[in-house]
């Protein structure tokens, strides 16, 4: 992606379908978007972070009927649950959009009207196959390819014949091919891009954008018996939340500068909608395209695909158990550092969670910050010492080493490589641990003549930990907030690059001992 001209940054999650309860997939996607948003804000960037709920469609209508409530009541109940859950994970989204919001509905109709007026939408008849679970249409060719069963749920596809309004997706074949050729980073990671290119080579078919066999949705302008297909309705949220479908609105006035989006994050199962249909819709509307669509892989559990029948489904209750045992920061750290951002799925296992927490947070960051602050308390009267430069440095040129790690951490986060960004920060902490072992200030302190050298060593330890902490604040905000308070670091400056420059720690600042991450024994871990 590289540096972007737009001074504003926008990140979006897919909006979450309200027909089921929140689970690990929703929490993961929203958390990694939150980490990126926080990091960008620490760099001083103006960020808009969008998430929300997708509330229309046949499945919601059917579920509401089965429960004896109206679709709106069901949507309200489930959206409230999503909002509650988001509150548990220290998320900083700027908007939580609902597709039942009248401001969204009004804009969707206006955008569809524009497509009808331009000739990009026409009335036709669909004959083919329909995946009711995904609310997705398939041509005969595609249905045969998936053996007439949903690739997501495994349930048989339904044969469908229906009069629909169609979007002329086929007309955008050349422009989409040109997009993928000229912007190789438009879809990431590369394995996902290659999947889209493979399907694109089969040729594009026009896609239905309306349904007539249910009523819970937004009506096609002037033709209310046609309900706008839930996927079209949902995709438009990314621009309706910014008011782009209503230039006279307060949303437009306050937010239109945040389009195009910097990164649109989604799961790999809905990539086609985001990588092909969505850019074609934007092209038809004459709107700029997002810089990147990033499709992550899935979480599996204990080495197997998640399944309620296997009992390995990571639901809210299980996540609450992990938070109760390890804390919110630990869950955020695990999701960000071990998650499936690449082409392969990641395993959410009790053992791996416990090992990641113990190795990275307790034994590395927690132990190093505790060790450093304890020695400063013991040998420097709890005050940040001065570095006079008389210590050999244990083979480390700290200013250049930390500058390199800071540069790597920021560059990795810009590329949405959360694990590499975290890894660059943690490398600083590992180096501090090795430095303490090499220089042994606890031994030198026995000789009063070595007091200055001990102070120099401990200044370098504290300063390096401070820089690592600044880089990790977006991931583990609570723990770093504790460290800032205990070490009198003050709030984040809003200029992360400058804040991470070597030598910012003020000699004489009070440094209290910290214990950021309590040790958790393994038996408790297996019960999480």
C-alpha positions, 0 to 999 in steps of 0.5 A: 500500500505504501504512504497514502495521499489522503490525510484521513484513514478509514477502516471498516469491518463487514457489518454483522448479520443479526440472525445469530449471536456474536462469536469469535469471528466477529470479535476478531475482525473488530479487534484487529480493526481497532488495533490498527485504528488506535495505532494510526491515532497514536501516529497522529492520523485522523481515523474513522473506524466503522462497524455495525449490523446487517439487519434485513433479509429473508433469514431475519424475517423467518427467524422473527416469525418463528420467535413470534416477534416482528423482524424489527424487534428481533433486529433490535434485540440482536443489535443490542447484544452486538453493541454490548459485546463490542463494549467488552473488548475495549473497541474505539469504533467511530460509528456503529451503523444499522441497516434499519437506520432511516438515514441508511435506508434513504441513501440506499434507495437514492443509490439504487435509483442512480444505478437504475437511471444510468442503465446499470440496473435492469429488470430481468428473470433469474433462473438458477440456484440459491444458497439460503444460508448465505443469501447468495445466488449461483449460476448453473456452472457455479452450482455444479462446481460446488456440487449443488451444496453451499460451500459454507454450510454444506446444505443443498442449494435451492432451485430458484426462478424469480423476476429480479432487478439485475446489476450489469456486473458483466459490463465491468469485466474489463475494468475489474481486470484492469484494476487487479492488474494495475493495483496488485495490492487491491485484494490482500493477502496474495492468495486471496487475490489469486482466488478472485483472479481465478474466478474472474477468468471464468467471466462475470454474470449479471447479479440480481439486486432484488427479491420478491419472495419476502418483505423485510428489507428496503424497497426498490424505488417506485417498485415496493414489491421488489426488496433490495437484495440484502447483500447490496443493502449491506455493501452500501453501508460503507458509504451511507455511513459517510453520507455519500448517498445524501450530500445534503445530510449532516453525515456527509458534511461531517464525514465525506472526507473519509472516503475512499477507505484505506482498508476494508477488512472482511472474512474470506467467505465473503470476499467475492462480494467485496472484491468484485461486486463492490468495486463494480458498484462504486465504478457504476456510481462514479465513486473512488475505490478503497485502497485495499480489501483485506480478507482474513482466514478463519479461526479453528478450535483445538485443531478442528473446524469449529462446531457446536456439536463438537463442543469446540465453538468459541462463543461469547461464554468462552471468551468471557472465561478467557477475559475473567482468567487472563484479562481483556488485554491478553485476549486482544494480544492473542487475537492480534499476534496469533490470528489468521491474517494470512492465507491459512486458518489459525487455531484457538487452543487453550494451550496456545493461548496460555503459552502466548500469555505466559511467554510474551506477556508474563515472562517477557514484557511483564517480567522485564518491566517489573525487573527494571522498575524493581532495580531502579527502586532498589538502586536509584531510589525509584527515580529514572537515572541519568545516562552519562554514556559510561556504560559499554552498552552490552554490545547494543547501540540502543538509539539505532537499534530501537529506531530500526525496530520502531520503523519496522513496527510502524511499517508493518502496521501500515501493511496491516501485518499486526503480528510483525508490528508486535514482533518488532516491539517485542524484539526490543523487550527481548534485547533488554532482557539479554542486556540485563543478563549481559551487564548484570547491574544487580551484581555491579550494584554491590560496588558503590563505585559502579553506581553511575554505570548501574544508573546508565544500564538501568536508564537504557533498560527503562527507556527501551521498555518505554519505547516498546510500550508505546508501540504496543499501546494499541494492542494492550491499552490497559497494561500500557496505561498502567505503565504510563501511570506508574512510570510518570510517562504522561498520556500518548503524545499523538506523535508516535514516531517522535515519542519513540525517539531515543532519550525521551525518558526524563531523568528524575521521573518517579518509577514505581514497580509494576506487575502488569500481567499476573501469572496464571497457572496451567490448570486454570488455563484449561478451564477458561 
